[in-house]
């Protein structure tokens, strides 16, 4: 439901959606400025299969409730960036041990960075930039050995940069000169299905540099097959029965591969056909 024009207070009771895999309602205007605006988070604790929660760019005002720490242990992506949230980051956020990506940038958070974030051993991306966080950077962040992106810029942090960050052995970025860390490159977070799919495929639009009619026809045939596969994958991701439903990670992986192969089709149509056949088998 992301990228719509919804307005008003979000009053959905998510507690009955036990098997929901992902919730994406970003880029809307749910801000009501009421004190209990974020209370709906309480009802998410029953969504035990939830893996992706995107509440970015929603104009939410208020504080993150401590109940956020009761969300699914399977949750691997959480974004609340670009809202108007304030107050302290709850220490309970350290309970979300399945997180690999945590985006809380561009809000009005104050107080210190909770050391409990160091419990998130699977965390690879942590973005807290453009807030009003103060105090020191907790040593516990050095526990995040899988982290490849750390953004803490545009806050009010002070003290020394903990040497424990040197424990992050992978290609860490973050723009911290003292640790020799480069700035993080801006990348599009490919989480939403419609962000992964090239919309030109669905609209039947070809690239401007295509001039050969025969090549266009071949590409159109391949793209029609791809659209069919996209629909099939979408249905597999939406089955009511958990036993029949395709894992969300596999859905995203298959669609991403499909997009890549469509791009390759412009050079090697036969190779793309071969890969499409493989994807057809994988989606069964």
C-alpha positions in Angstrom: 0.0 0.0 0.0 3.0 2.3 -0.2 3.2 5.4 -2.4 -0.5 6.3 -2.1 -2.3 9.4 -0.7 -3.8 7.9 2.4 -4.6 10.4 5.1 -5.6 10.4 8.8 -4.8 8.4 11.8 -3.8 4.8 11.1 -6.3 2.7 13.1 -5.8 -0.7 11.5 -5.8 -3.6 14.0 -3.1 -5.8 12.7 -3.5 -8.4 15.5 -5.6 -10.8 13.4 -3.0 -10.8 10.5 -0.9 -13.6 12.1 0.6 -14.8 8.9 1.3 -11.5 7.1 4.9 -11.4 5.8 5.4 -7.7 5.0 3.7 -4.4 5.6 4.7 -1.4 3.4 2.6 1.7 3.8 5.3 4.3 3.2 4.9 7.6 1.3 1.5 8.4 2.7 0.2 11.0 5.1 -1.0 9.2 8.2 0.1 12.0 10.6 -2.7 12.9 12.9 -0.6 14.6 15.7 -2.6 12.7 18.3 -0.7 11.5 21.4 -1.4 7.8 20.7 -0.7 8.0 17.0 1.8 5.1 17.1 -0.4 2.9 19.2 -1.1 0.6 16.2 2.4 -0.8 16.8 1.0 -2.7 19.8 -1.2 -4.8 17.5 1.7 -5.9 15.4 3.1 -8.2 18.1 0.7 -11.0 16.9 2.1 -10.8 13.4 4.6 -13.6 14.2 5.6 -14.1 10.5 6.3 -10.5 9.8 9.7 -10.0 8.0 9.4 -6.5 6.5 7.9 -3.4 8.1 8.2 -0.1 6.1 6.6 2.9 7.7 8.8 5.5 6.1 7.7 8.9 4.7 4.3 8.7 6.5 4.4 12.0 8.4 4.0 10.1 11.7 4.3 12.3 14.8 4.9 10.9 18.3 7.2 8.4 20.0 8.1 4.9 19.2 6.3 2.7 21.8 8.4 0.2 23.8 6.1 -2.5 22.4 8.1 -2.3 19.2 10.5 -4.8 20.9 7.7 -7.4 20.9 7.6 -7.6 17.1 8.4 -10.9 15.3 11.8 -12.4 15.8 11.7 -13.0 12.0 11.6 -9.3 11.3 14.7 -8.4 9.2 13.8 -5.0 7.8 12.4 -2.0 9.8 12.2 1.5 8.4 10.7 4.5 10.2 12.8 7.1 8.4 11.6 10.5 7.2 8.8 10.9 9.7 8.4 13.4 12.6 9.0 11.0 15.4 10.6 12.3 18.6 11.7 11.2 22.0 14.2 8.5 22.9 14.8 5.3 21.0 13.4 2.5 23.1 15.9 0.0 24.6 13.5 -2.7 23.6 14.6 -2.3 20.0 17.5 -4.6 21.0 15.0 -7.4 21.2 14.6 -7.5 17.4 17.4 -10.0 16.9 16.4 -10.9 13.4 17.0 -7.4 12.0 19.5 -7.0 9.2 18.4 -3.4 8.2 17.3 -0.6 10.6 16.4 2.8 9.2 15.4 5.6 11.6 17.0 8.5 9.9 15.5 12.0 9.4 13.3 12.2 12.5 13.6 14.2 15.7 14.9 11.5 18.1 16.8 12.7 21.2 18.7 11.1 23.9 21.5 8.5 23.5 21.9 5.6 21.1 20.7 2.5 23.0 23.5 0.1 23.7 21.0 -2.7 23.2 21.4 -2.2 19.5 24.6 -4.2 20.0 22.4 -7.3 20.5 21.3 -7.2 16.9 24.0 -9.6 15.7 22.5 -9.9 12.2 22.4 -6.2 11.6 24.1 -5.0 8.3 22.7 -1.5 7.9 22.1 1.0 10.6 21.0 4.5 9.6 20.4 7.1 12.4 21.5 10.2 10.6 19.7 13.5 10.7 18.3 13.3 14.2 19.2 15.0 17.5 20.8 12.1 19.2 23.4 13.0 21.8 26.0 11.4 24.1 28.6 8.9 23.1 28.6 6.2 20.5 28.1 3.0 22.5 31.0 0.5 22.4 28.3 -2.2 21.9 28.1 -1.2 18.2 31.4 -3.0 17.8 29.5 -6.3 18.4 27.9 -5.9 15.0 30.5 -7.8 13.0 28.3 -8.1 9.9 27.6 -4.4 9.6 28.4 -2.8 6.2 26.6 0.5 6.5 26.7 2.8 9.5 25.3 6.4 9.2 25.4 8.6 12.3 25.9 12.0 10.7 24.0 15.2 11.5 23.4 14.4 15.2 24.8 15.8 18.4 27.1 12.9 19.3 30.3 13.6 21.3 33.2 11.9 23.0 35.5 9.5 21.3 34.7 7.1 18.5 34.9 3.7 20.0 37.8 1.5 18.8 35.4 -1.4 19.0 34.0 -0.4 15.6 37.2 -1.9 14.2 35.6 -5.3 15.0 33.3 -4.8 12.0 35.5 -6.7 9.6 33.4 -6.3 6.5 33.4 -3.3 4.2 32.0 -0.8 6.7 31.1 2.7 5.6 29.9 5.7 7.6 32.0 8.7 6.8 34.0 8.5 10.0 37.4 10.0 9.1 39.1 8.9 12.3 38.5 5.3 11.5 39.2 5.6 7.8 35.6 4.8 6.9 34.3 6.2 3.5 30.9 7.8 3.1 28.1 5.4 2.3 27.0 5.4 -1.3 23.3 6.2 -1.8 21.6 3.0 -2.9 17.9 2.3 -3.5 16.6 -0.2 -1.0 15.0 -2.9 -3.1 12.3 -4.2 -0.8 9.0 -3.5 -2.5 8.0 -5.7 -5.3 7.1 -2.6 -7.5 10.5 -1.1 -6.8 12.2 -4.3 -8.0 10.1 -4.6 -11.2 11.0 -2.3 -14.1 7.6 -0.5 -14.7 8.5 -0.2 -18.4 8.0 -4.0 -18.6 4.5 -3.8 -17.3 3.7 -0.9 -19.6 5.2 -2.5 -22.7 7.7 0.4 -23.2 11.0 -0.4 -24.9 14.3 1.5 -24.5 14.8 4.4 -26.9 17.9 2.8 -28.5 15.9 -0.2 -29.9 15.6 0.2 -33.6 15.4 -3.3 -35.1 11.8 -4.6 -35.5 12.8 -8.2 -35.2 14.6 -7.6 -31.9 11.7 -5.7 -30.6 9.4 -8.6 -31.3 11.7 -11.1 -29.6 12.0 -8.9 -26.6 8.3 -8.4 -26.4 7.7 -12.1 -26.4 10.2 -12.6 -23.6 8.8 -9.7 -21.6 5.3 -11.2 -22.0 6.6 -14.4 -20.5 8.3 -12.4 -17.7 5.0 -10.6 -16.8 3.3 -14.0 -16.6 6.0 -15.2 -14.3 5.8 -12.0 -12.2 2.0 -12.7 -11.7 2.7 -16.3 -10.9 5.3 -15.4 -8.3 2.9 -12.8 -6.9 0.2 -15.3 -6.5 2.7 -17.8 -4.8 3.6 -15.0 -2.4 -0.1 -14.4 -1.5 -1.5 -17.8 -0.9 -3.7 -18.0 2.2 -2.1 -21.3 3.4 1.4 -20.9 5.0 2.2 -24.3 3.6 1.5 -23.2 0.0 2.8 -19.7 0.3 6.3 -19.0 -1.2 8.8 -17.5 1.3 9.0 -13.7 0.9 12.8 -13.8 0.5 12.5 -16.3 -2.4 9.8 -14.1 -4.0 12.0 -11.0 -3.9 15.0 -13.0 -5.1 13.1 -14.5 -8.1 11.7 -11.1 -9.1 15.1 -9.5 -8.8 16.7 -12.2 -11.0 13.8 -11.8 -13.5 14.5 -8.1 -13.8 18.2 -8.7 -14.3 17.5 -11.3 -17.0 15.2 -8.9 -18.8 18.0 -6.4 -19.0 20.4 -9.0 -20.3 17.8 -9.9 -22.9 18.7 -6.8 -24.9 22.1 -8.4 -25.6 21.5 -12.1 -25.4 17.8 -13.0 -26.0 18.6 -16.8 -26.1 20.4 -16.7 -22.8 17.5 -14.8 -21.2 15.1 -17.5 -22.5 17.2 -20.1 -20.9 17.2 -18.3 -17.6 13.5 -17.6 -17.8 13.0 -21.4 -18.2 15.0 -21.9 -15.0 13.0 -19.3 -13.1 9.8 -21.0 -14.3 11.0 -24.2 -12.7 12.1 -22.3 -9.5 8.7 -20.7 -9.1 6.8 -24.0 -9.3 
